Amino acid sequence: MVPLQSAPPALGPPLVAFVGLAVFGAGFGAVGSAVVRRLPNPVSKYRILYAVGLVPLAVTAYVLLSALELGPAVAGPALGTRGLPPTAAATLVETLAAGGVAVVAYAPTIRGVRTVRDIDLTTGRATVQMLRYVVVVATLTTVFLTAFEAGDSVLVSVVALAVFVGTAYAAAPWYIPLVRSTRRPDGDVADRLDRLRDEAGLDVRDTRVLETGDAETASAVVRGPPGYRRLFVTDAFLGGFDDDTATALLAVQAGRGRARVLLRLVGTLVAVVTVLLLALDGPLLVLSAAALAALPVGLWLTRRGMAAADDYAAGRVGTETLAVALERYADFHNLEPSRRRLPNPLSKTPPLGDRIDRLRDER
């Protein structure tokens, strides 16, 4: 966002730009969904569409709306144009608007996802869930961007980045329930989860069940710092998998925690962004090249951590049991396990089919 001026800028130009971006986003989502539905393994391709389509669209929208001063135009008349509160408010407006563009692009894809996965996912429910996610992410992002803009040196910006990432990592057990509806497991469900965690070797402080409704996403993740790690499992995970499959998938999560997979990924991204920030006050070409070289190395280390997690899980439940569990995970989500002859240097996760093949080759 450009520095705030003494008088609020006109609202017309950024508002027109926002409407134009929203119209473009709706068209992009509709066309992208129509193409993806006709591709092999469309469920996997939808995930790629969201990662390489909607995320860059939101970033582009933020940059453009920030350059046109949408935030100051909206917040300026009420809060003024100088000081930290107006800057934070203006940044929040711009991040929410950029997220809104992404939601508009996401909405036309829901019908396609419903078709390829054969689920009863309603457009209204999915859109509301996405809006809830955008509000929380935009708020967190605003904190970092405000600190970044208030910094008067690259060092302050680097520190702000480190504090933001560290806080986001440590606070995940508390802000995930703000993004998703959760409940405490009780009764037989709690007893079953305790047993599955013990068999998987998964040591966490507590567990929350994520309510997915019609989305029917069967997943399990562990988030939080050492000493307060929380397991999040979806209701579809509990209802869709038998004990052997659920234990194997939870053992993978235990292995990822032991291998510090998430820390490897986060550390890679922080290192790359830090070097790019330092390039602003240093040798631009040299440091930019260093950042580009560090990215595939860090992602390779992340993939190695994923492989170590699979090895740990195989040691807990057996290689064939884990391989079958991964296949059942794919079947549940209508995913075709993908395979690659050459690894993708920009991927953080080995292809699911390659993971299954490696397990069976090691029997």
C-alpha positions in Angstrom: 0.0 0.0 0.0 1.3 3.4 -0.9 1.9 6.0 1.9 -1.3 7.6 3.2 -1.9 11.2 1.9 -3.2 14.1 3.9 -6.6 13.9 2.3 -8.5 10.7 1.4 -8.2 9.7 -2.2 -11.2 9.4 -4.5 -13.1 6.1 -4.0 -14.3 5.9 -7.7 -11.2 4.5 -9.4 -10.4 1.7 -6.9 -14.1 0.8 -6.6 -14.3 0.4 -10.4 -11.1 -1.7 -10.3 -12.6 -3.9 -7.6 -15.7 -4.5 -9.6 -13.6 -5.3 -12.7 -11.4 -7.7 -10.7 -14.5 -9.4 -9.3 -16.0 -9.9 -12.8 -12.7 -11.2 -14.1 -12.5 -13.5 -11.1 -15.9 -14.9 -11.7 -15.1 -15.6 -15.3 -11.7 -17.1 -14.4 -13.3 -19.5 -11.9 -16.0 -20.5 -14.3 -13.6 -21.2 -17.2 -11.0 -22.8 -15.0 -13.6 -25.1 -13.5 -15.0 -26.1 -17.0 -11.4 -27.0 -18.1 -10.5 -28.9 -15.0 -13.6 -31.0 -15.0 -12.5 -32.4 -18.4 -8.9 -33.2 -17.3 -7.7 -36.6 -16.0 -7.8 -36.8 -12.2 -9.9 -33.6 -11.8 -10.0 -33.6 -8.0 -6.2 -33.1 -7.9 -6.4 -30.5 -10.7 -8.9 -28.4 -8.7 -6.3 -28.2 -5.9 -3.8 -27.0 -8.4 -6.2 -24.5 -9.8 -6.7 -23.0 -6.3 -3.0 -22.9 -5.5 -1.7 -21.5 -8.8 -4.8 -19.6 -9.9 -6.8 -18.2 -7.0 -3.9 -17.4 -4.7 -2.0 -15.3 -7.3 -5.3 -13.7 -8.3 -5.8 -12.5 -4.7 -2.2 -11.2 -4.5 -2.5 -9.4 -7.8 -5.8 -7.9 -6.6 -4.2 -6.7 -3.4 -1.3 -5.1 -5.2 -3.6 -3.3 -7.7 -6.2 -2.1 -5.1 -3.4 -1.0 -2.8 -1.8 1.0 -5.6 -5.1 2.6 -6.3 -5.5 3.4 -2.5 -8.8 1.6 -1.9 -8.0 1.3 1.8 -7.4 5.0 2.4 -10.4 5.9 0.3 -12.7 3.8 2.4 -11.1 4.3 5.9 -9.8 7.8 5.5 -13.0 9.7 5.9 -13.7 8.1 9.2 -10.2 7.6 10.7 -8.1 10.2 8.9 -5.1 9.5 6.8 -2.2 9.6 9.2 -1.0 7.3 12.0 -1.0 3.6 12.7 -4.8 3.0 13.2 -5.7 4.4 9.8 -2.9 2.5 8.1 -4.1 -0.8 9.7 -7.7 -0.1 8.8 -6.8 0.7 5.2 -4.7 -2.4 4.9 -7.5 -4.5 6.3 -9.9 -3.1 3.7 -7.5 -3.9 0.9 -6.8 -7.5 2.1 -10.5 -8.2 2.6 -11.2 -6.8 -0.9 -8.5 -9.0 -2.4 -9.9 -12.0 -0.5 -13.3 -11.1 -1.8 -12.1 -11.3 -5.3 -10.7 -14.8 -4.6 -14.1 -15.9 -3.1 -15.9 -14.7 -6.2 -13.5 -16.7 -8.3 -13.9 -19.7 -6.1 -17.7 -19.8 -6.1 -18.1 -21.0 -9.7 -15.8 -23.9 -9.1 -18.0 -25.5 -6.3 -20.5 -27.0 -8.8 -17.6 -28.7 -10.6 -16.1 -30.0 -7.3 -19.5 -31.3 -6.3 -19.8 -33.2 -9.6 -16.3 -34.8 -9.8 -16.4 -35.8 -6.1 -20.1 -36.9 -6.2 -20.9 -35.1 -3.0 -23.8 -32.8 -1.9 -21.7 -29.7 -1.4 -23.9 -26.6 -1.7 -22.5 -23.4 -3.2 -23.9 -21.3 -0.4 -22.3 -23.3 2.4 -19.0 -23.6 0.7 -18.9 -19.8 -0.1 -19.7 -18.9 3.5 -16.9 -21.2 4.7 -14.5 -19.6 2.3 -15.6 -16.1 3.4 -15.0 -17.1 7.0 -11.5 -18.3 6.1 -10.8 -15.0 4.2 -11.8 -12.8 7.1 -9.4 -14.6 9.5 -6.5 -14.8 7.1 -7.0 -11.1 6.1 -6.9 -10.1 9.7 -3.7 -12.0 10.4 -2.1 -10.7 7.2 -3.1 -7.1 8.1 -1.1 -7.4 11.3 2.1 -8.4 9.4 1.6 -5.9 6.6 1.0 -3.0 9.0 4.2 -3.9 10.9 6.0 -4.2 7.6 4.9 -0.8 6.4 5.7 0.8 9.7 9.2 -0.5 9.7 11.9 2.0 8.7 14.6 -0.6 7.7 15.0 -4.0 6.1 16.0 -5.3 9.5 12.7 -4.3 11.1 10.9 -5.9 8.2 12.8 -9.1 8.6 12.0 -9.1 12.4 8.3 -8.4 11.7 8.3 -11.3 9.3 9.9 -13.7 11.8 7.5 -12.6 14.6 4.5 -12.9 12.3 5.4 -16.4 11.1 6.3 -17.6 14.6 3.1 -16.3 16.1 1.0 -17.8 13.3 2.7 -21.2 13.8 2.3 -21.1 17.6 -1.2 -19.8 17.6 -2.6 -22.3 15.1 -4.5 -24.4 17.7 -6.5 -21.3 18.6 -7.2 -19.6 15.3 -8.1 -22.7 13.3 -11.4 -23.0 15.3 -12.1 -19.4 14.2 -11.9 -20.6 10.6 -13.6 -23.9 10.9 -16.5 -25.1 13.1 -15.1 -27.5 15.7 -16.3 -29.6 18.7 -14.7 -31.5 21.5 -14.9 -35.3 21.0 -16.8 -37.1 23.7 -18.1 -40.5 24.6 -17.2 -43.3 22.3 -15.6 -40.9 19.8 -13.1 -39.7 22.4 -12.3 -43.2 23.5 -11.7 -44.3 19.9 -9.5 -41.3 19.2 -7.4 -42.0 22.3 -6.9 -45.6 21.2 -6.0 -44.6 17.6 -3.5 -42.0 18.8 -1.8 -44.5 21.1 -1.6 -47.1 18.3 -0.2 -44.5 15.9 2.3 -43.1 18.4 0.8 -39.6 18.1 1.4 -37.5 21.2 -0.8 -34.4 21.3 -2.3 -32.4 24.1 -5.9 -32.6 22.9 -8.1 -33.1 19.9 -10.8 -31.2 18.0 -13.3 -32.6 15.5 -13.7 -30.3 12.4 -17.2 -30.3 11.1 -17.1 -30.5 7.3 -20.8 -31.1 6.5 -21.4 -31.7 2.8 -17.8 -31.2 1.9 -16.9 -34.7 3.1 -13.2 -34.0 3.4 -11.5 -36.8 5.4 -8.3 -35.3 6.8 -6.2 -35.1 10.0 -3.5 -32.5 10.8 -1.5 -31.6 13.9 -0.8 -28.0 14.7 0.9 -26.1 17.5 4.2 -25.7 19.1 6.0 -28.4 21.2 4.1 -28.7 24.5 0.8 -27.7 23.0 0.2 -29.8 19.8 -3.5 -30.2 18.9 -4.9 -32.8 16.6 -7.6 -31.7 14.2 -9.6 -34.5 12.5 -12.7 -34.1 10.4 -16.0 -35.8 11.1 -15.6 -37.4 7.6 -12.3 -38.9 8.7 -13.9 -40.6 11.7 -16.9 -41.8 9.7 -15.2 -42.7 6.5 -12.2 -44.9 7.6 -11.9 -48.0 9.7 -9.5 -48.2 12.6 -6.6 -49.7 10.6 -6.8 -46.9 8.0 -7.3 -44.1 10.5 -4.4 -45.4 12.6 -2.1 -45.5 9.6 -3.0 -41.9 8.6 -2.6 -40.7 12.1 0.8 -42.4 12.2 1.8 -40.4 9.2 0.9 -37.2 11.1 3.0 -38.5 14.1 5.9 -39.1 11.7 5.6 -35.6 10.2 5.8 -34.1 13.7 8.9 -36.1 14.5 10.5 -35.1 11.2 9.5 -31.4 11.7 8.0 -31.3 8.2 6.0 -28.2 8.8 9.0 -26.4 10.3 11.1 -27.4 7.3 8.5 -25.9 5.0 7.9 -22.7 7.0 11.7 -22.3 7.5 12.2 -22.5 3.8 9.6 -19.9 3.0 10.9 -17.5 5.7 14.5 -17.9 4.5 13.6 -17.2 0.9 11.5 -14.1 1.8 14.2 -12.9 4.2 16.9 -13.1 1.5 14.6 -11.3 -0.9 14.0 -8.5 1.6 17.8 -8.2 2.2 18.2 -7.9 -1.5 16.4 -4.6 -1.3 19.4 -3.1 0.5 22.1 -5.3 -1.0 23.3 -6.9 -4.2 19.9 -7.5 -5.8 20.9 -10.0 -8.5 23.1 -12.1 -6.2 20.7 -12.3 -3.3 17.7 -12.9 -5.6 19.6 -15.8 -7.2 20.4 -17.1 -3.7 16.7 -17.0 -2.8 15.7 -18.8 -6.0 18.4 -21.5 -5.3 17.3 -21.9 -1.7 13.7 -22.6 -2.5 14.1 -26.0 -4.3 16.7 -27.0 -1.7 14.3 -26.3 1.2 11.4 -28.0 -0.7 13.6 -31.1 -1.3 14.3 -31.2 2.5 10.6 -31.0 3.1 9.9 -33.9 0.7 12.6 -35.9 2.5 10.8 -35.2 5.8 7.6 -36.5 4.2 9.4 -39.7 3.2 10.7 -40.1 6.8 7.2 -39.6 8.1 6.0 -42.4 5.8 8.8 -44.6 7.1 7.9 -44.0 10.7 4.2 -44.8 10.0 5.2 -48.0 8.1 7.2 -49.0 11.2 4.1 -48.5 13.4 1.4 -50.2 11.3 3.3 -52.1 8.5 4.1 -51.0 4.9 1.2 -52.8 3.3 -1.3 -51.4 5.8 0.0 -47.9 5.2 -0.1 -48.3 1.4 -3.7 -49.5 1.6 -4.6 -46.6 3.8 -3.2 -44.1 1.3 -5.2 -45.8 -1.4 -8.4 -45.7 0.6 -7.7 -42.0 1.3 -7.4 -41.4 -2.4 -10.6 -43.5 -3.2 -12.6 -41.5 -0.6 -11.7 -38.2 -2.3 -12.0 -39.6 -5.8 -8.3 -39.0 -6.3 -6.2 -40.9 -8.7 -2.8 -41.4 -7.0 -0.4 -39.4 -9.3 3.1 -40.5 -10.3 6.0 -38.6 -11.8 9.1 -39.9 -13.6 11.0 -36.9 -12.4 10.3 -35.2 -9.0 8.8 -31.7 -9.2 11.5 -29.4 -7.6 8.8 -26.9 -6.5 6.5 -29.4 -4.8 6.5 -29.8 -1.0 4.9 -33.3 -1.2 5.9 -36.4 -3.1 3.1 -37.6 -5.5 0.7 -39.9 -3.7 1.2 -42.7 -6.2 5.0 -42.5 -5.8 4.6 -42.7 -2.0 2.5 -45.9 -2.4 4.9 -47.4 -4.8 7.9 -46.7 -2.6 6.2 -48.4 0.4 5.4 -51.5 -1.7 8.9 -51.6 -3.2 10.4 -51.7 0.3 8.5 -54.7 1.5 
